[in-house]
Amino acid sequence: MRKNIEALIFVSESPLKIDRIAEIVEAKKGEVKKCLEALQAEYLGADRGIILEEVGEGFQFRSRPECSEVIQQLVKNRPFRFSRAALRRWRLSPTDSR
């Protein structure tokens, strides 16, 4: 179940709610919540460039804030612009209300 939950969150374009994950993997919400907590702890404790965060009512992988400079190096060489939503997802832009 753990790897399936991880894969679902990885491919989702928006944060996934516990209810939806439980429905897809056919598990109880409590089991899914425990699995998500274990995944969060694993990603926080590991030396990885991404973390699993609870965003609103759902879960989403995000880049670590300390990786923003190296990500900006990639982005500045791109010939197109990312949407504001994509930039917020990767923590590259301030959350302004423009």
MODELLER restraints for C-alpha pairs under 7 A, 6 or more apart:
rsr = mdl.restraints
at = mdl.atoms
rsr.add(forms.Gaussian(group=physical.xy_distance, feature=features.Distance(at['CA:1:A'], at['CA:25:A']), mean=6.88, stdev=0.5))
rsr.add(forms.Gaussian(group=physical.xy_distance, feature=features.Distance(at['CA:2:A'], at['CA:35:A']), mean=6.21, stdev=0.5))
rsr.add(forms.Gaussian(group=physical.xy_distance, feature=features.Distance(at['CA:5:A'], at['CA:21:A']), mean=6.89, stdev=0.5))
rsr.add(forms.Gaussian(group=physical.xy_distance, feature=features.Distance(at['CA:9:A'], at['CA:16:A']), mean=6.45, stdev=0.5))
rsr.add(forms.Gaussian(group=physical.xy_distance, feature=features.Distance(at['CA:9:A'], at['CA:59:A']), mean=6.92, stdev=0.5))
rsr.add(forms.Gaussian(group=physical.xy_distance, feature=features.Distance(at['CA:9:A'], at['CA:60:A']), mean=5.90, stdev=0.5))
rsr.add(forms.Gaussian(group=physical.xy_distance, feature=features.Distance(at['CA:9:A'], at['CA:61:A']), mean=6.89, stdev=0.5))
rsr.add(forms.Gaussian(group=physical.xy_distance, feature=features.Distance(at['CA:10:A'], at['CA:61:A']), mean=6.50, stdev=0.5))
rsr.add(forms.Gaussian(group=physical.xy_distance, feature=features.Distance(at['CA:15:A'], at['CA:55:A']), mean=6.52, stdev=0.5))
rsr.add(forms.Gaussian(group=physical.xy_distance, feature=features.Distance(at['CA:15:A'], at['CA:58:A']), mean=4.63, stdev=0.5))
rsr.add(forms.Gaussian(group=physical.xy_distance, feature=features.Distance(at['CA:15:A'], at['CA:59:A']), mean=4.80, stdev=0.5))
rsr.add(forms.Gaussian(group=physical.xy_distance, feature=features.Distance(at['CA:15:A'], at['CA:60:A']), mean=4.83, stdev=0.5))
rsr.add(forms.Gaussian(group=physical.xy_distance, feature=features.Distance(at['CA:16:A'], at['CA:58:A']), mean=4.48, stdev=0.5))
rsr.add(forms.Gaussian(group=physical.xy_distance, feature=features.Distance(at['CA:16:A'], at['CA:59:A']), mean=5.12, stdev=0.5))
rsr.add(forms.Gaussian(group=physical.xy_distance, feature=features.Distance(at['CA:16:A'], at['CA:60:A']), mean=6.76, stdev=0.5))
rsr.add(forms.Gaussian(group=physical.xy_distance, feature=features.Distance(at['CA:17:A'], at['CA:57:A']), mean=5.83, stdev=0.5))
rsr.add(forms.Gaussian(group=physical.xy_distance, feature=features.Distance(at['CA:17:A'], at['CA:58:A']), mean=4.01, stdev=0.5))
rsr.add(forms.Gaussian(group=physical.xy_distance, feature=features.Distance(at['CA:17:A'], at['CA:59:A']), mean=6.40, stdev=0.5))
rsr.add(forms.Gaussian(group=physical.xy_distance, feature=features.Distance(at['CA:18:A'], at['CA:29:A']), mean=6.35, stdev=0.5))
rsr.add(forms.Gaussian(group=physical.xy_distance, feature=features.Distance(at['CA:18:A'], at['CA:32:A']), mean=6.70, stdev=0.5))
rsr.add(forms.Gaussian(group=physical.xy_distance, feature=features.Distance(at['CA:18:A'], at['CA:33:A']), mean=6.81, stdev=0.5))
rsr.add(forms.Gaussian(group=physical.xy_distance, feature=features.Distance(at['CA:18:A'], at['CA:58:A']), mean=6.62, stdev=0.5))
rsr.add(forms.Gaussian(group=physical.xy_distance, feature=features.Distance(at['CA:19:A'], at['CA:29:A']), mean=6.36, stdev=0.5))
rsr.add(forms.Gaussian(group=physical.xy_distance, feature=features.Distance(at['CA:22:A'], at['CA:28:A']), mean=5.89, stdev=0.5))
rsr.add(forms.Gaussian(group=physical.xy_distance, feature=features.Distance(at['CA:22:A'], at['CA:29:A']), mean=5.56, stdev=0.5))
rsr.add(forms.Gaussian(group=physical.xy_distance, feature=features.Distance(at['CA:22:A'], at['CA:32:A']), mean=6.15, stdev=0.5))
rsr.add(forms.Gaussian(group=physical.xy_distance, feature=features.Distance(at['CA:40:A'], at['CA:51:A']), mean=6.92, stdev=0.5))
rsr.add(forms.Gaussian(group=physical.xy_distance, feature=features.Distance(at['CA:40:A'], at['CA:52:A']), mean=5.19, stdev=0.5))
rsr.add(forms.Gaussian(group=physical.xy_distance, feature=features.Distance(at['CA:40:A'], at['CA:53:A']), mean=6.95, stdev=0.5))
rsr.add(forms.Gaussian(group=physical.xy_distance, feature=features.Distance(at['CA:43:A'], at['CA:51:A']), mean=5.16, stdev=0.5))
rsr.add(forms.Gaussian(group=physical.xy_distance, feature=features.Distance(at['CA:43:A'], at['CA:52:A']), mean=6.47, stdev=0.5))
rsr.add(forms.Gaussian(group=physical.xy_distance, feature=features.Distance(at['CA:44:A'], at['CA:51:A']), mean=5.99, stdev=0.5))
rsr.add(forms.Gaussian(group=physical.xy_distance, feature=features.Distance(at['CA:49:A'], at['CA:63:A']), mean=5.72, stdev=0.5))
rsr.add(forms.Gaussian(group=physical.xy_distance, feature=features.Distance(at['CA:49:A'], at['CA:64:A']), mean=5.54, stdev=0.5))
rsr.add(forms.Gaussian(group=physical.xy_distance, feature=features.Distance(at['CA:49:A'], at['CA:67:A']), mean=6.55, stdev=0.5))
rsr.add(forms.Gaussian(group=physical.xy_distance, feature=features.Distance(at['CA:50:A'], at['CA:61:A']), mean=6.44, stdev=0.5))
rsr.add(forms.Gaussian(group=physical.xy_distance, feature=features.Distance(at['CA:50:A'], at['CA:62:A']), mean=5.42, stdev=0.5))
rsr.add(forms.Gaussian(group=physical.xy_distance, feature=features.Distance(at['CA:50:A'], at['CA:63:A']), mean=4.25, stdev=0.5))
rsr.add(forms.Gaussian(group=physical.xy_distance, feature=features.Distance(at['CA:50:A'], at['CA:64:A']), mean=5.25, stdev=0.5))
rsr.add(forms.Gaussian(group=physical.xy_distance, feature=features.Distance(at['CA:51:A'], at['CA:61:A']), mean=5.61, stdev=0.5))
rsr.add(forms.Gaussian(group=physical.xy_distance, feature=features.Distance(at['CA:51:A'], at['CA:62:A']), mean=5.51, stdev=0.5))
rsr.add(forms.Gaussian(group=physical.xy_distance, feature=features.Distance(at['CA:51:A'], at['CA:63:A']), mean=6.22, stdev=0.5))
rsr.add(forms.Gaussian(group=physical.xy_distance, feature=features.Distance(at['CA:51:A'], at['CA:64:A']), mean=6.23, stdev=0.5))
rsr.add(forms.Gaussian(group=physical.xy_distance, feature=features.Distance(at['CA:52:A'], at['CA:59:A']), mean=6.82, stdev=0.5))
rsr.add(forms.Gaussian(group=physical.xy_distance, feature=features.Distance(at['CA:52:A'], at['CA:60:A']), mean=5.73, stdev=0.5))
rsr.add(forms.Gaussian(group=physical.xy_distance, feature=features.Distance(at['CA:52:A'], at['CA:61:A']), mean=4.50, stdev=0.5))
rsr.add(forms.Gaussian(group=physical.xy_distance, feature=features.Distance(at['CA:52:A'], at['CA:62:A']), mean=6.34, stdev=0.5))
rsr.add(forms.Gaussian(group=physical.xy_distance, feature=features.Distance(at['CA:53:A'], at['CA:59:A']), mean=5.61, stdev=0.5))
rsr.add(forms.Gaussian(group=physical.xy_distance, feature=features.Distance(at['CA:53:A'], at['CA:60:A']), mean=5.52, stdev=0.5))
rsr.add(forms.Gaussian(group=physical.xy_distance, feature=features.Distance(at['CA:53:A'], at['CA:61:A']), mean=6.17, stdev=0.5))
rsr.add(forms.Gaussian(group=physical.xy_distance, feature=features.Distance(at['CA:53:A'], at['CA:62:A']), mean=6.93, stdev=0.5))
rsr.add(forms.Gaussian(group=physical.xy_distance, feature=features.Distance(at['CA:54:A'], at['CA:60:A']), mean=6.45, stdev=0.5))
rsr.add(forms.Gaussian(group=physical.xy_distance, feature=features.Distance(at['CA:62:A'], at['CA:89:A']), mean=6.54, stdev=0.5))
rsr.add(forms.Gaussian(group=physical.xy_distance, feature=features.Distance(at['CA:62:A'], at['CA:90:A']), mean=6.10, stdev=0.5))
rsr.add(forms.Gaussian(group=physical.xy_distance, feature=features.Distance(at['CA:63:A'], at['CA:90:A']), mean=5.76, stdev=0.5))
rsr.add(forms.Gaussian(group=physical.xy_distance, feature=features.Distance(at['CA:65:A'], at['CA:91:A']), mean=6.83, stdev=0.5))
rsr.add(forms.Gaussian(group=physical.xy_distance, feature=features.Distance(at['CA:68:A'], at['CA:91:A']), mean=6.88, stdev=0.5))
rsr.add(forms.Gaussian(group=physical.xy_distance, feature=features.Distance(at['CA:68:A'], at['CA:92:A']), mean=6.30, stdev=0.5))
rsr.add(forms.Gaussian(group=physical.xy_distance, feature=features.Distance(at['CA:87:A'], at['CA:93:A']), mean=5.56, stdev=0.5))
rsr.add(forms.Gaussian(group=physical.xy_distance, feature=features.Distance(at['CA:88:A'], at['CA:95:A']), mean=6.86, stdev=0.5))
